[in-house]
Structure formats: structure tokens, C-alpha cells
């Protein structure tokens, strides 16, 4: 951050005693916006990186659309969901549940 000119303690001390709001602003923000210049280093480098990244991302999306990737993924996902909701998958899920016997024992203890 570059500052045009120097801010002296006298500048901050020269405030209107009647206006409390202005006094607070002058104490906390002794510089005016026109006194501050923000210089961003390597701005051109960031623009180049952003442009190249956007082009790479767009080309990847175009490749996936042209090869039918999204159509294949949609079919595979619907098959997976159909399998998960089938009675076979539910039976396998129940058989592989390590807590199935613990749940039955806990219910038996609550009944007693």
C-alpha cells in the first residue's frame, strides 16, 4: 500500500470537537480514500493463470459432452439405485450388518 504524503499527529489532532462522529472517523481512519493507492503485484500473471485455467476446464467439459460421458454416468447411476432398492441388495445389506445381533439383544433386554 502506498501513501501519498505523510500523515502527522497534528492532522489527526485537528478535529472538530463538536462532531463526535467525525472525530471517531478521523482517529480510526486518518487517511482519506484518495490518499491511498493499492498496487497489485503480478496482476498480469494472475490474469494469465485464470484464463488458462478457464480454457482447460471448458475443454474438459466439452470433451465429456462430446464423448457421451454424462449419458453413461446417468445410466450407471440409475442402475446402481435400482440395485440398491432391490430385495436382493436389502437381504445382502442385512446379512452383512455387524450390529444385527446386537440390535436384537438390546430389544430383548428392553422387553425384560
Phi, psi and omega in degrees: 000128178256144179240128175279122180076181180241146177262126181257159178298329180294327180296320179287326182286335181278081180234160179281115183292338181282332183257098184294321181298314179296324179297316179297318180297317181293326180287315184277332180231076184290342180262142176272155182304327180286348179274351186246129175245130177256123180247119181266120179282148175061032180300318179298322178296316179296322179294318179296314180298316179297319180293315180295319179297318179295320179294319179296314179298318179294321179292324177295317178297317179298318178299316181293324178291315182294327182273356179078024182301314184294326177295317179296317181296322179296317179295314181298319180294320179292323176295320179296316179294322178295320179294317182297331181268000181282156178298327178297314181294322178294322178294319178295318179299317178294320181292328182269000181287113183289344183260007185298320180285327178293324179293319180293321179293321179294321178292323179294322179292324180291328180290330183281000000 
